[in-house]
Amino acid sequence: MANIQDYCDCLEKGGVILYPTDTIWGLGCDATNEDACQKIKTIKNRSEDQSFIVLVDSERMLERFVPEFHPVCYDLIDHTEEPLTIIYPTSKNLAASVIGKDGSVGIRITKDPFCIKLIQKLKRPIVSTSANISGKPHGKSLSEIDPTIKSKVDCFIEDNNKELNNPPSKIIKIDLDGSVKIIRK
């Protein structure tokens, strides 16, 4: 695979990709496609009750999938330098696997140029979960990713030299009343 269109075609067909995100190497799929999300759960050996983080390219896309949230979220998005995933209290038009039992969804507006281009081309959000078997460490480079993971994805971004030493994103939950709960620092 060589270009954004190829990766987008893979996602549109329900495929799973292995790609560098703005934080770590991740597994991704179309976040509106439940079958594709289930493929990732199988690849990771992940329990059914765990939801996924979703990447969007902009506030505009966020608003298409989160019908209602507290306005403080805009301030956090605008002023946070480091990757920040916000768990919003409501969601719509997303696969069941990305939605929490309470109807919430964890979404990050990515600042990674590749991810932005891919999401814009797909015109839908993508799943972002660490590229590892659940409970095992994630690799910092493509060469460190478990070969089992590589063999089960439909395509991967061939960026062998890209080493990601970034920590996973911070995660906070913001309720409609503006109350904040820190999930991961």
HELIX and SHEET records of a PDB file:
HELIX    1   1 ILE A    4  GLU A   12  1                                   9    
HELIX    2   2 GLU A   34  LYS A   44  1                                  11    
HELIX    3   3 GLU A   59  PHE A   65  1                                   7    
HELIX    4   4 VAL A   72  HIS A   79  1                                   8    
HELIX    5   5 ALA A   96  VAL A   98  5                                   3    
HELIX    6   6 PRO A  113  LEU A  122  1                                  10    
HELIX    7   7 LEU A  142  GLU A  144  5                                   3    
HELIX    8   8 PRO A  147  LYS A  152  1                                   6    
SHEET    1   A 9 CYS A 155  PHE A 156  0                                        
SHEET    2   A 9 ILE A  17  PRO A  20  1                                        
SHEET    3   A 9 TRP A  25  GLY A  28 -1                                        
SHEET    4   A 9 ILE A 126  SER A 130 -1                                        
SHEET    5   A 9 ILE A  53  VAL A  56 -1                                        
SHEET    6   A 9 VAL A 105  ILE A 109  1                                        
SHEET    7   A 9 LEU A  84  TYR A  88 -1                                        
SHEET    8   A 9 LYS A 170  ILE A 174  1                                        
SHEET    9   A 9 VAL A 180  ARG A 184 -1                                        
END                                                                             
